[in-house]
Amino acid sequence: GTQMTVEIHPKDTTPQLFKKLSFGKGPRRLPSLRGQVNKGFQRTEAPRPPGGKDLHAYPWDKSSLKSMTVDLQQFEKLDAYALKVNVKNSVEELVKVLLKQARTDLEKVRAIWMWICHHIEYDVVGYHNKSQLSSKPIDVLQTGKSICEGYAGLFEQMCSFAGIQCMKLSGYSKGYDYKMGQTFTGDSDHAWNAVYLDGRWHLLDSTWGSGAVDDSFTKFTFRYNEFYFLTHPALFINNHFPDNSNWQLLKPTLTLKDFENNMLHKSNFYMLGLLTAHPETAVIQTVNGKASVSVDCRSATLFTFKLKGTDEHGLMTLKKHGMKLDIYPQKTGSHKLQIFAKPSKASEEVYNCVLEYVVECKSVDKAMRFPKDLHQPVGPSWFTERQGFLRPSHPDPIIHTNDGRCSVTFTLGKDISVLASLHSDNSSLTEDMRRRHIMQIHHGNQIELKIHLPHAGNFVLKIYAKKKSDPGNYDYIFNYLITCLNTEVKWPAFPLSYSKWAEDYEILEPLSGLLPANRNVQFKLKMHGIAKVLVQAENPYPLTQSRGYWEGTCNTSGCREVFVMVHENANHSFYSHVLKYEVETE
């Protein structure tokens, strides 16, 4: 008449210690897990090993970050409740109080997860001195700190008391001290859990869900990370490699070699809605001095990068669904490349690191040495469109010119005033001259920037804007890289314009701000609403109006400067200066 229960466990798991429960008189039987809502504690069934229906396809199908459908908003009340629970005397007591607000198995797991992530801190001292460390669940609960082993053990025991099947798993991780491209040998270095919900196994890591340690591994900071709760296995494998490959819950499973070679995507990568990055290997070899990286994402995202700590030697362009980055290291050897991102709507300036690569450079492309003033990202994008610069004539970040001249046009949004300047490393251009090598021409809502380069080389065309109605300063919007290899190029600046030169006036000739000496020079200007125009050299030369243009000739002998002056009103007795030209010395 004696009844006996036999438990069978997979050989690489330790049998769980279950609370023995007395169910009164009569034969004892294992209670069913179905339909019981927190009536005392249930004995969990022996966990079944993972099988076909637990498996997810690899690589990630970009569908969801989680392995089951979870509505985080529905957890808000439960999460808030779990955070407030403060029981330290026994694990069983803690679970009892926590589960008061949890009905489903998913809610029970969520309450346990939230409590551990917000109440157990990583024991940086214990990590360095393991002999002083206990990972027993009761010790973890009472000291409020542990290392991964303790987090996973406490999670497992709390689930056991809640009647949830849970496994503690161990394996290799790409955690705090991971170095890109490293190999893994010897004992496993991390522990996490699998929980059984809705007929399938799911993965979670409460150690990494709770926060992070600093670079020197001396200080832990609570920083909750939702990513590690029921993470999709095809994403979890990114930094967790279990000792038993069945617990990858993947089809096909990855080899350790795959795990070592695969790119480490930080959790921020996925939490920001990024989808994929190319290349998919952590180490990139340059080809002819160049390496390229691209990222795809769901929605408009801002990116920046650091190569050996600075954002030089690269050309980053924003795309509607991601970004592209070309890197041209200016030294051979290994370079650390970090990619940062933030949502376009984020008000604060904080970019999160989402990717790290090592760039191996064998040869340097000296021609791709960019000016120091080049700002990332380069070229127009969805971001510049938002700032009112529409339909750019040059969608690419680099403009090549052979004769040193180029012109860029945009359709401008309403009420926008533009300022542009030209920068180069080997130019002694003054602030004023940086602007005078660019001429603005307006036709309705179209703006043309005509550029004449002072010499060959690489230049940055910086574009600033503000609302016309706004008295404040101009804001930097974006820049282009302009390249010219022709060493014959030597364009003078455009004439100096004064405040009375209106936005929609236009110079047809002479475009050069430097006039030849002792010559007759032809003038043709487009101006409206003007009574008289005079070109003042040694002598005054009036221009005559025909078909919207003011035309005429002036002689440059005997003077160093030539001014264009206008009478705005026939009744006015004085002229206003609008343009100034220099005359070449003989």
Salt bridges, closest charged atoms under 4 A:
GLU7 OE1 - HIS9 NE2 3.46
ASP54 OD2 - ARG48 NH1 2.79
ASP79 OD2 - ARG110 NH2 2.89
GLU92 OE1 - LYS19 NZ 3.69
ASP105 OD1 - LYS108 NZ 3.65
GLU107 OE2 - ARG103 NH2 3.54
GLU149 OE2 - LYS168 NZ 2.78
ASP205 OD2 - HIS190 NE2 2.67
ASP205 OD2 - HIS240 NE2 2.65
GLU226 OE2 - LYS66 NZ 2.73
GLU226 OE1 - ARG110 NH2 3.05
GLU260 OE1 - LYS257 NZ 3.24
GLU312 OE1 - HIS313 NE2 3.79
ASP326 OD2 - LYS290 NZ 3.90
ASP326 OD1 - LYS324 NZ 2.91
GLU349 OE2 - LYS342 NZ 3.46
GLU356 OE2 - LYS266 NZ 3.79
ASP373 OD2 - HIS423 ND1 3.56
ASP403 OD2 - ARG405 NE 3.19
GLU431 OE1 - ARG434 NH1 3.76
GLU431 OE2 - ARG435 NH2 3.60
ASP432 OD2 - ARG436 NH1 3.84
GLU448 OE2 - LYS450 NZ 3.46
GLU503 OE1 - HIS442 ND1 3.72
GLU503 OE1 - LYS468 NZ 3.33
ASP504 OD2 - HIS528 NE2 3.08
GLU506 OE1 - HIS443 NE2 3.72
GLU561 OE2 - LYS580 NZ 3.32
GLU568 OE2 - LYS500 NZ 3.48
GLU582 OE2 - LYS580 NZ 3.95
